[in-house]
Amino acid sequence: MKGFGGGTRPRYWLTLASGLVECLCFAGVLFGWASLVFVLKEDGYFGQYCEGGPNSTSLNEDCSRRDEQFSLVFTIGSFLNNFMTFTNGYIFDRFGTTVTRLLGICLYTTGTLLVAFSSAAFSEMLFPAMACIGVGGILLLITNMQVGNLFAGHRSTVITLYNGAFDSSSAVFLIFKLLYERGVSLRSSFLALSLCGVVHLARTFLLLPRSRIPYPLPEKYNYGDMTCGKANSYNVDQFEKMREVESTKHENEDESASAPKAQSFRSCVLSWFFMWHLLWLSVMQLRHYLFIGTLNPTISRLANDDPDLVSKYTNAFAMTQLCGVLCAPWNGLIMDRNKGKPLAPGQTEQEADLRASVLSLFLTALQCLCFSVCACVPVLPLQYFTFALQVLNRSFIYGGNAAFISVAFPACHFGKLYGLIMSLSGVVSLLQYPCFAFVKGALGGDPLYVNIAVTILTLLAFIHPIYVYIQCRKSAQKEEKFEVGQSTIIEEAKI
């Protein structure tokens, strides 16, 4: 299946569409934290940390310690969302789709039930709840990104589309906030979210393979055939076993006749591509996590604690998150723009994909710099533009991250590499909490200097696209020299 043409099976389309809905409605709800915090404050969560306690009615009470608790909940949830991805990636590579999704569904449902049965008296339940929702959501995303393998000509576009849907799912908590303002309790909303686990289970057994969708897709791959009403996933397993047998045969044959071996996982991790990509992701992700985790107190400060203004800007931020699914495919199209074009003499498909990724990596870093500069300016109306830049950049970051890993490294290591880079970047994201505590303490609630420092830090993200560009140039020059050498030999032979 080369692309989105008419030859693509209808079942592939159903898998693609249902995966999009799953990512859009469930996978990344954790990042709608700003909307959920608004409701949790209304319900009195962590009210004991305000001066005067949870029953205080003072308009000027100090609730900075309460804000720190909310920030800590998001910090831990977002950290585990990233840090556990390496383990999740290994589970996916080792045990396949079904086992990985069952684990994700179990964690996700546990998290939503914990929120549903929490209360102001048991505010601490939010810590394990958000952690479970975050980890379960990323498991759903990991198992869905392989659907891009069914559409080889638009693989990066599908991967970025799913990551954009992951970002847009943060708007689910906005829906909960709006429902809350119309009398629907938070418990009812989260119970409804828990019941959707039945849909995830149905999709796991009816639409997705038991192991993995291979890449490149075999010519006679018959994923999705139905027998007696059950998904026939054994075809994927047979392909994997056959590939292992063929690989063993090749290893036993003479080296001159065998196919080149794939790059080892260790060599991938120790490569400069991986190192600079990790830096690229880490600094930009820290900028976004710090922004999301401190959005509610920042808006409150700029709005002089006017609850109507705070609600208005919180809703505006959450609404912009819906656009993530629309922005992300642009990045995929940038990376896929060379698909279908003839390769240059001596150029491999991977080299062409890497060259195409340079523009994507550079634009993403530039967007983050612009977003961070706008976030530094303490003018409330300007934050509408900041929100727009934030959702555009966030969708480019995560879609571009997954797409780059898929083109720069062997497919057999995708789950582990994706997981490792998310885990390591998650460790860096822990810096958001001390930054928040520093703002609340030493800076008296004014985040200006921290924002400026983080903005300067984002400049490091430009190293990655520059390095990839230099490596692509070196590779092209080697190919040109080789072609010239070959032409010279041919000409001399003719003479």
KESE-43486 format. One record per residue (C-alpha): residue in three letters; x, y, z. Coordinates in pm, whole numbers, plus 50000, padded with zeros to 5 digits. Layout:
# residues N
ALAXYZ...
This chain:
# residues 495
MET500005000050000LYS501895030249874GLY499595057649991PHE496055070550023GLY494935058949680GLY491885038849587GLY493835006249615THR494035009649994ARG491734985050166PRO488634998850343ARG489704981250662TYR492935001450661TRP490835033050650LEU488665020850939THR491785013751144LEU493165048251059ALA489935066751142SER489215048051467GLY492805053351581LEU492445090451510VAL489295092151722GLU490995072952003CYS493965096652012LEU491725127151974CYS489355118552258PHE491495100252511ALA495275097452470GLY496545131852577VAL493825144952812LEU496455150653083PHE497665181652898GLY494275198352938TRP495385203253297ALA494705240853300SER490965234853242LEU490795207053502VAL492575228053765PHE489885254553733VAL487215228653825LEU489305212754099LYS489775246654264GLU486025252254251ASP485515218754426GLY488015228054697TYR490845204254615PHE493995211654818GLY492035239354992GLN493835231455317TYR496965247355168CYS495335281755149GLU495695305855441GLY492615301255656GLY492025265555533PRO489445251455290ASN486505270455445SER488085304755426THR486135331255233SER488815357955221LEU489375372154874ASN492975380854953GLU494035347655105ASP497395333554998CYS496925301254800SER500435298554657ARG501015265454838ARG497835251654680ASP499135262054336GLU502395244054416GLN500455211954488PHE498585214254159SER501855221053980LEU503405190654150VAL500525168354036PHE501065179153675THR504855176553706ILE504685140553829GLY502005130953575SER503845146153278PHE507175131953398LEU505815096453419ASN504035101553087ASN507515105352938PHE509745085153171MET507725053053148THR507695054752768PHE510975035552743THR509475006752940ASN506305010052734GLY508305009652409TYR510164978452518ILE506884961252607PHE505504970352265ASP508594957852079ARG508794926152290PHE505164916052347GLY503264933352066THR500114953952034THR497544934252233VAL499554931152555THR500644967652536ARG497104980452482LEU495624958952760LEU498174973852999GLY497405009052873ILE493635004652901CYS493984990953254LEU496125020453368TYR493965046253193THR490715032953341THR492295030853687GLY493285067453661THR489865079753550LEU488165059753827LEU490545074454087VAL489565109753981ALA485875100153975PHE485945088154336SER488305114754469SER487135145354661ALA488495176454831ALA489085155255143PHE491125130554937SER492925154754705GLU496085133454714MET494315107654495LEU495075131254205PHE498765121354215PRO498325084454118ALA495295092953903MET497085117253672ALA500115094353655CYS497945064953542ILE496065086253287GLY499335099853147VAL501055065953114GLY497935048652983GLY497405076052725ILE500925073752585LEU500495035852552LEU497425041752336LEU499435065952119ILE502405042052079THR500195013551960ASN498395036351714MET501445051951546GLN502235018951372VAL499095024251161GLY501265047550952ASN503015016050823LEU499825007650630PHE500215039750427ALA503895039150330GLY503785069550099HIS502295090950377ARG503785073950680SER505145105750842THR501865123850775VAL499865096850958ILE502305096451250THR502185134251289LEU498385133851249TYR498065109851541ASN500435130751753GLY498395161551667ALA495245143251777PHE497075134252099ASP497665171452160SER494085180852073SER492675155752321SER493645180252596ALA490415198552500VAL488455170152664PHE489025186553002LEU487595218852858ILE484425199452778PHE484385186853138LYS484775222853258LEU481885235253043LEU479715206153157TYR480635213953518GLU479485249953473ARG476135235953354GLY475655213453652VAL477355180853547SER479645168553824LEU483275159653765ARG482525124653894SER479935118653621SER482295130553348PHE485135107953462LEU482835077953505ALA481755082653142LEU485415084153040SER486035051653231LEU483215033553050CYS484885041152718GLY487435014452807VAL484984989852648VAL485505007652313HIS489285005352349LEU489024968052419ALA486794962352115ARG489244980551889THR492164960952035PHE490684927251944LEU488834936251623LEU491014961251439LEU494614958151552PRO497104929451512ARG498214908551806SER501894916451739ARG502804946251518ILE502214960551173PRO505514954850987TYR507414980950788PRO508014980050501LEU504704962850439PRO505034928750265GLU503554926949916LYS500964900450009TYR500254913550357ASN496634904950444TYR496114923750768GLY492494927750864ASP490964896250716MET488044883650922THR487364847551015CYS484294837651223GLY483924873551338LYS487444875851483ALA490364896151362ASN492874873751189SER496074886951343TYR498054855151296ASN499174868250956VAL501384893951126ASP502854868051358GLN503564844951067PHE505324873250886GLU507454881051193LYS508394844151236MET509174840750867ARG511364871850880GLU513244857651182VAL513814824450998GLU515054842550687SER517324864250901THR518824833051061LYS519434817750718HIS521164849150597GLU523464849050899ASN524534813450820GLU525264821450458ASP528484836050322GLU528854872750424SER529244883950066ALA525804870449981SER523994881550293ALA521924913250331PRO523414941850535LYS522594939750905ALA520404965851070GLN522034991551297SER522164979051657PHE520114995551931ARG523295005352118SER524815022451814CYS521565041351758VAL521575054752116LEU525255064752100SER524865082751766TRP524975120751738PHE521585119551565PHE520075105751885MET522005129152118TRP521105161251935HIS517525149651885LEU517245143852259LEU518485179252327TRP516085192952062LEU513095176052226SER514095182152588VAL514545219852582MET511345226052387GLN509315201752596LEU510505218652917ARG509335252052776HIS505855237752707TYR505485219053034LEU506485249853233PHE503935270253038ILE501065245553087GLY501865238253451THR501935275253545LEU499185287653312ASN496435290253572PRO498405310953828THR499945331753547ILE496545340853401SER495215347453752ARG498065371553814LEU497665389953481ALA493875391453529ASN494195404553888ASP492385373054011ASP489195381753821PRO487445347353803ASP485505356353488LEU488665366853302VAL490535336253426SER487705313653301LYS487585332052968TYR491315328052899THR491345292153027ASN488575283752779ALA490445301752499PHE493595281752569ALA491695248852575MET489865257352252THR493125263752070GLN494275228752170LEU491625214551937CYS493635228351646GLY496565204951719VAL495095177851497LEU494865203251212CYS498405216751256ALA500335184251297PRO499795170150943TRP501545200750797ASN504735188150956GLY504155153450815LEU503595167750469ILE506895186650497MET508685154150580ASP506835133850316ARG507205159350036ASN509915138749864LYS507865106749868GLY507115094649519LYS509905115749363PRO512805097749196LEU515885095149417ALA519135112049318PRO521805088749178GLY523325068749465GLN520895083349720THR518995059749951GLU515405065250063GLN516585070950422GLU518995098250310ALA516195115350118ASP513935113650425LEU516655127950650ARG517225156750411ALA513495163550410SER513455163950793VAL515875193550818LEU513215219450733SER510775203650977LEU513295203751264PHE514315239851195LEU510745253151170THR509815235751495ALA512725252051680LEU511845285951532GLN508205282551637CYS509255274051992LEU511485304752010CYS508645327551894PHE506185311252134SER508585314852426VAL509245351652350CYS505495358752347ALA505025339752673CYS507595363052833VAL505535394152767PRO503195400753065VAL500305414352856LEU497065394752891PRO495545400652541LEU498835389452380GLN498305355152535TYR495745346752264PHE498615347652013THR500805328352258PHE498135301152278ALA498035298351899LEU501825295351872GLN501895270352157VAL499475245751998LEU501145249051657ASN504585242951802ARG503505214752033SER501895195851745PHE505065200151539ILE507305188551827TYR505705155051903GLY504745146251548GLY508205155951426ASN509845136751710ALA508145103851621ALA508555109351246PHE512295117051275ILE512925085751482SER511025065151223VAL513225077650935ALA516595080951109PHE516735046651275PRO515695010651196ALA511985002851239CYS512804973151465HIS514064997451733PHE511295023551700GLY509435014952021LYS512585013752235LEU514145045252086TYR510905064952104GLY510465053452462LEU514045060952564ILE514085095852419MET510745104152583SER512005090052916LEU515225110052912SER513435141952808GLY510975135153090VAL513845136953340VAL514725171453204SER511055181853236LEU511305177253616LEU513055211053619GLN509635227153578TYR508755222253946PRO511855239354096CYS511315267053838PHE507735271253957ALA508805270754324PHE511495296854247VAL508925319454081LYS506495316154371GLY509215321554630ALA512225342854537LEU510535361154248GLY507295368554431GLY505105352554162ASP506645371453868PRO507885345553612LEU509625370753381TYR513235361553459VAL512565324153449ASN510775328253115ILE513745347452973ALA516175320553094VAL514095292552939THR513795312352614ILE517585314652591LEU517745277252659THR515455269852362LEU518165283352128LEU519975250252182ALA517245233351976PHE518715248451656ILE521835226651689HIS519935195651576PRO518685207251233ILE522075223051161TYR523835190151240VAL521435169451028TYR521885194050740ILE525705191650763GLN525565153550765CYS523255153350463ARG525635176650278LYS528615154250357SER526695123850237ALA525715141449914GLN529325152249850LYS530545116449896GLU527955104449648GLU528995131249398LYS532665121249431PHE531735084749387GLU529675092549077VAL532525113348930GLY534985085349004GLN532735059748838SER532315081848531THR536095086548505ILE536685048948521ILE534095043048251GLU535605069948025GLU539135055948071ALA537865021047994LYS536335033647668ILE539615050047568
